[in-house]
Amino acid sequence: MFQGKRYLTDSALSRRLNICKRTLATYRANGALGYYNLPGKILYSDSDVEIFLQRHYLPPFR
């Protein structure tokens, strides 16, 4: 299940996307972004984050 997958912490993902942790909490609460809730730590799968970003991608206007 976990073999070959990469995971990001709440802090790492918020820095990577340049958003606050509260925004990530909102995404979790709304079911927009999947996560793993370990005691004292929240993890996000790289593949889940990529799917989330692709779903919300808007191409440039031409």
Secondary structure as GFF3:
##gff-version 3
##sequence-region A 1 62
A	DSSP	beta_strand	7	9	.	.	.	ID=ss1
A	DSSP	alpha_helix	10	17	.	.	.	ID=ss2
A	DSSP	alpha_helix	21	30	.	.	.	ID=ss3
A	DSSP	beta_strand	36	38	.	.	.	ID=ss4
A	DSSP	beta_strand	41	45	.	.	.	ID=ss5
A	DSSP	alpha_helix	46	55	.	.	.	ID=ss6
###
